[in-house]
Amino acid sequence: MEFRRVVVRTLVLLGALPASSLDKYAEAKAKAGDAKAATLAFNAAAKALKDAFALAKTRENAAKAAPIIERLNSARDKFLAEDILAQLEALIPSDARMPALREKVQSMPGPAKSLALDLGNNVSMKLVLIRPGKFMMGSPESEKEASGDEGPQHEVTISKPFYMGVTEVTQSQYKAVMGKNPSNFNGPTKPVEMVSWDDAVDFCKKLSDKTGKNFRLPTEAEWEYACRAGTRTRFCFGDNEGELASYAWYFVNSGSKTHPVGEKSANSWGLYDMHGNVWEWCADWYGGDYYSASPTEDPQGPASGQFRVLRGGSCYYYPTSPPVFCRSTCRVCLEPGNRFKDGGFRVFRGL
């Protein structure tokens, strides 16, 4: 009982309870055998302390939020406003001003977070908005699995928002645009394969004509930025390849054949199958030493070359360890006319 008296005295000293609480506590203790009343007094004191601390934290956060709210009110860019609002959500989520601030940001002009394309015959294609930003491209020197063309690791800026296909282009999508399906592993929701870089570029051109919007293949930098989704690890989910089967179809779980897109977990930006299933053609010519002299903003790859770049790994068995090929930074290259049964692509649309 003496311990509880100390707690009540402490609360009085902190200002969380009035001085009369000591008298009430003493009265409760004086009542013969009235331990229940003393317990109730103690519990009330503890709750008052918790509430006092919560109130102090709320006032502290409100003070911190004031200049942030000023920044939000002066923001004209929706992406910046969303970043500022996220700071306020962490500080004052229950503040009475938050509903109006959320509405303000939501009503600001800006691109839709996703697009849905109607390709006809009940076939659609979904793309998700990828915000601009900076990331570390390539592998660090400490990554022992990295090949020489994955370095040096360097900071790259993606200066403009863009849309990326949520999945690899499927066979039904390819047929809706091109009128044919060249795939080896047939299935309407499986990724199209047996397509060359030239075929992929032709698809993007015809999709552009069909929709009136400009589609193309992503550059290597755009692809890796979207794949990493803010991470610096070997894979979009971390470094542990034991978790790869949750995100990718690769030879350990694929049976060396493709599978319907979107069955595995997406990365944190909502993109599926960035690891495994099929290799994905990128727009760039391949340059083994390109990273040593590439632009730091929106690199487009070498001006010319013999080979085009592919990213992401695939479902197929290779003599070396498949997880190596599925890493976010892995680069391979082939001549643009090559077609193979684990090679496909996804589409990019700029704003």
Backbone hydrogen bonds, N-H to C=O, Kabsch-Sander energy under -0.5 kcal/mol:
donor,donor_aa,acceptor,acceptor_aa,energy
5,R,1,M,-1.6
6,V,2,E,-1.9
7,V,3,F,-2.0
8,V,4,R,-2.4
9,R,5,R,-2.6
10,T,6,V,-2.4
11,L,7,V,-2.3
12,V,8,V,-2.0
13,L,9,R,-2.3
14,L,10,T,-2.1
15,G,11,L,-0.6
15,G,12,V,-0.8
16,A,11,L,-1.9
17,L,11,L,-1.2
21,S,18,P,-2.0
22,L,19,A,-1.6
23,D,19,A,-0.7
24,K,20,S,-2.3
25,Y,21,S,-2.7
26,A,22,L,-2.7
27,E,23,D,-2.6
28,A,24,K,-2.5
29,K,25,Y,-2.5
30,A,26,A,-2.4
31,K,27,E,-1.4
34,D,31,K,-2.5
35,A,33,G,-1.6
38,A,34,D,-1.3
39,T,35,A,-2.3
40,L,36,K,-2.3
41,A,37,A,-2.0
42,F,38,A,-2.2
43,N,39,T,-2.7
44,A,40,L,-2.3
45,A,41,A,-2.1
46,A,42,F,-2.5
47,K,43,N,-2.4
48,A,44,A,-2.2
49,L,45,A,-2.1
50,K,46,A,-2.3
51,D,47,K,-2.8
52,A,48,A,-2.2
53,F,49,L,-2.4
54,A,50,K,-2.4
55,L,51,D,-2.5
56,A,52,A,-2.3
57,K,53,F,-2.4
58,T,54,A,-2.5
59,R,55,L,-2.4
60,E,56,A,-2.2
61,N,57,K,-2.9
62,A,58,T,-2.4
63,A,59,R,-1.9
64,K,60,E,-2.0
65,A,61,N,-2.3
66,A,62,A,-1.2
68,I,64,K,-0.7
69,I,65,A,-2.8
70,E,66,A,-1.6
71,R,67,P,-1.9
72,L,68,I,-2.2
73,N,69,I,-2.5
74,S,70,E,-1.1
75,A,71,R,-0.7
75,A,72,L,-0.9
81,A,77,D,-2.6
82,E,78,K,-2.5
83,D,79,F,-1.8
84,I,80,L,-2.3
85,L,81,A,-2.6
86,A,82,E,-1.8
87,Q,83,D,-1.3
88,L,84,I,-1.7
89,E,85,L,-2.5
90,A,86,A,-1.4
91,L,87,Q,-1.3
92,I,88,L,-3.2
95,D,92,I,-1.6
98,M,95,D,-1.6
101,L,97,R,-1.8
102,R,98,M,-3.0
103,E,99,P,-2.1
104,K,100,A,-2.1
105,V,101,L,-2.1
106,Q,102,R,-2.6
107,S,103,E,-2.0
108,M,104,K,-0.5
108,M,105,V,-1.1
115,L,127,L,-2.6
117,L,125,M,-3.5
119,L,117,L,-0.8
119,L,123,V,-2.7
120,G,123,V,-0.6
123,V,120,G,-1.4
125,M,117,L,-1.8
127,L,115,L,-2.5
128,V,164,M,-2.5
129,L,113,K,-2.8
130,I,162,F,-3.7
131,R,129,L,-0.5
133,G,158,I,-2.0
135,F,156,V,-2.1
137,M,135,F,-0.7
137,M,154,H,-3.1
139,S,150,E,-2.6
143,E,140,P,-1.7
144,K,142,S,-1.0
146,A,143,E,-1.4
150,E,147,S,-2.0
151,G,148,G,-1.1
154,H,137,M,-2.1
156,V,135,F,-2.9
157,T,296,T,-3.0
158,I,133,G,-3.4
158,I,156,V,-0.5
159,S,157,T,-0.8
162,F,130,I,-2.1
163,Y,349,R,-3.2
164,M,128,V,-2.2
165,G,347,V,-2.7
166,V,126,K,-2.4
169,V,345,F,-2.6
171,Q,187,G,-0.5
171,Q,190,K,-2.2
172,S,188,P,-2.2
174,Y,170,T,-2.5
175,K,171,Q,-2.4
176,A,172,S,-1.9
177,V,173,Q,-1.3
178,M,174,Y,-3.4
179,G,175,K,-2.1
186,N,184,N,-1.1
190,K,187,G,-1.6
192,V,169,V,-2.6
194,M,340,F,-2.1
195,V,343,G,-1.0
197,W,336,P,-1.3
198,D,336,P,-1.5
200,A,196,S,-2.3
201,V,197,W,-2.4
202,D,198,D,-2.3
203,F,199,D,-2.4
204,C,200,A,-2.1
205,K,201,V,-2.0
206,K,202,D,-2.3
207,L,203,F,-2.7
208,S,204,C,-2.1
209,D,205,K,-2.1
210,K,206,K,-2.2
211,T,207,L,-2.0
212,G,208,S,-2.3
215,F,213,K,-0.7
216,R,348,F,-2.3
223,W,219,T,-2.7
224,E,220,E,-2.8
225,Y,221,A,-2.5
226,A,222,E,-2.2
227,C,223,W,-2.6
228,R,224,E,-2.9
229,A,225,Y,-1.7
231,T,228,R,-1.3
235,F,238,G,-2.2
238,G,235,F,-0.8
241,E,239,D,-0.8
243,E,240,N,-1.9
244,L,241,E,-1.3
246,S,243,E,-1.6
247,Y,244,L,-1.9
248,A,244,L,-2.0
249,W,275,H,-0.5
250,Y,248,A,-0.8
253,N,250,Y,-2.2
254,S,250,Y,-2.0
255,G,251,F,-0.6
256,S,315,C,-0.5
257,K,254,S,-0.5
261,V,189,T,-2.7
263,E,260,P,-0.8
265,S,246,S,-2.8
267,N,271,L,-2.5
270,G,267,N,-2.2
272,Y,166,V,-2.9
276,G,312,G,-3.1
277,N,249,W,-2.8
278,V,276,G,-1.6
279,W,342,D,-3.2
280,E,311,R,-2.4
281,W,279,W,-0.5
281,W,344,G,-2.2
282,C,309,V,-2.7
283,A,218,P,-2.6
285,W,302,P,-0.6
286,Y,307,F,-2.8
290,Y,287,G,-1.5
292,S,289,D,-1.1
293,A,290,Y,-1.7
294,S,290,Y,-0.8
298,D,157,T,-2.6
308,R,334,L,-3.3
309,V,284,D,-1.7
310,L,332,V,-2.5
311,R,280,E,-2.0
315,C,277,N,-1.9
324,V,321,S,-1.4
325,F,321,S,-0.8
325,F,322,P,-0.8
326,C,322,P,-1.4
327,R,323,P,-0.6
327,R,324,V,-0.9
328,S,234,R,-3.1
330,C,327,R,-1.0
332,V,310,L,-1.7
334,L,308,R,-2.0
338,N,335,E,-2.2
343,G,340,F,-1.6
344,G,279,W,-3.7
348,F,216,R,-2.7
349,R,163,Y,-2.5
350,G,214,N,-0.6
351,L,161,P,-0.8
